[in-house]
Amino acid sequence: MQICTSVESSALTRLTRLSFNLRQLHFGTFDMAIHEPSSHADLGKMDFSSLYNSMRKDISKIDGPEVLGQGNNWGNGEATFGHLLVRKST
């Protein structure tokens, strides 16, 4: 039983790390997409929620309400990752 527990723990640790890394990849890719539009006009037409949610689904493979037919324009997840801008106090 000890070997099974060790293998399960190792697999869970790897899955957690993978999930974290995919989430960071999603944040970085979204950040680049919104800060490097082709033109100011393209930026004005950008649907941030839809872009954020479609990238989340494509990169991290996490389902959201879009699988229930709500499309990608739901929620405001793009407003929740301020850690890219927050300075750590020392």
C-alpha positions as semicolon CSV with decimal commas, in nm:
position;residue;x (nm);y (nm);z (nm)
1;M;0,000;0,000;0,000
2;Q;0,287;0,238;0,071
3;I;0,403;0,221;-0,294
4;C;0,053;0,307;-0,423
5;T;0,028;0,605;-0,192
6;S;0,370;0,727;-0,302
7;V;0,284;0,690;-0,672
8;E;-0,051;0,864;-0,624
9;S;0,114;1,149;-0,435
10;S;0,379;1,188;-0,705
11;A;0,116;1,189;-0,981
12;L;-0,093;1,447;-0,794
13;T;0,212;1,668;-0,744
14;R;0,294;1,653;-1,115
15;L;-0,066;1,724;-1,212
16;T;-0,073;2,025;-0,979
17;R;0,250;2,159;-1,129
18;L;0,122;2,104;-1,482
19;S;-0,201;2,285;-1,403
20;F;-0,009;2,578;-1,250
21;N;0,224;2,601;-1,550
22;L;-0,063;2,592;-1,801
23;R;-0,239;2,865;-1,605
24;Q;0,073;3,082;-1,617
25;L;0,110;3,013;-1,989
26;H;-0,251;3,121;-2,038
27;F;-0,195;3,445;-1,843
28;G;0,123;3,528;-2,035
29;T;-0,027;3,452;-2,374
30;F;-0,335;3,660;-2,297
31;D;-0,117;3,944;-2,170
32;M;0,084;3,945;-2,495
33;A;-0,233;3,930;-2,708
34;I;-0,387;4,238;-2,547
35;H;-0,064;4,438;-2,537
36;E;0,044;4,368;-2,895
37;P;-0,260;4,435;-3,117
38;S;-0,200;4,512;-3,484
39;S;-0,351;4,859;-3,446
40;H;-0,534;5,086;-3,206
41;A;-0,855;5,011;-3,397
42;D;-0,804;4,636;-3,342
43;L;-0,759;4,700;-2,970
44;G;-1,086;4,893;-2,963
45;K;-1,270;4,599;-3,123
46;M;-1,117;4,341;-2,890
47;D;-1,361;4,142;-2,673
48;F;-1,141;4,078;-2,370
49;S;-1,370;3,829;-2,194
50;S;-1,418;3,621;-2,506
51;L;-1,045;3,622;-2,583
52;Y;-0,952;3,534;-2,224
53;N;-1,203;3,249;-2,201
54;S;-1,122;3,100;-2,541
55;M;-0,750;3,108;-2,462
56;R;-0,813;2,950;-2,120
57;K;-1,003;2,667;-2,285
58;D;-0,744;2,620;-2,564
59;I;-0,437;2,632;-2,339
60;S;-0,542;2,481;-2,007
61;K;-0,823;2,257;-2,140
62;I;-1,050;2,367;-1,853
63;D;-1,418;2,374;-1,942
64;G;-1,635;2,666;-1,844
65;P;-1,992;2,774;-1,917
66;E;-1,912;2,771;-2,290
67;V;-1,969;2,395;-2,289
68;L;-2,325;2,467;-2,176
69;G;-2,386;2,688;-2,477
70;Q;-2,303;3,024;-2,320
71;G;-2,026;3,103;-2,567
72;N;-1,695;3,257;-2,461
73;N;-1,827;3,596;-2,353
74;W;-1,899;3,516;-1,988
75;G;-1,740;3,634;-1,666
76;N;-1,451;3,873;-1,627
77;G;-1,161;3,640;-1,563
78;E;-0,928;3,881;-1,740
79;A;-0,973;4,118;-1,446
80;T;-0,853;3,866;-1,187
81;F;-0,484;3,820;-1,253
82;G;-0,340;4,142;-1,118
83;H;-0,040;3,950;-0,986
84;L;0,135;4,047;-1,308
85;L;0,116;4,408;-1,194
86;V;0,143;4,376;-0,818
87;R;0,479;4,454;-0,666
88;K;0,580;4,236;-0,374
89;S;0,667;4,428;-0,064
90;T;0,986;4,327;0,110
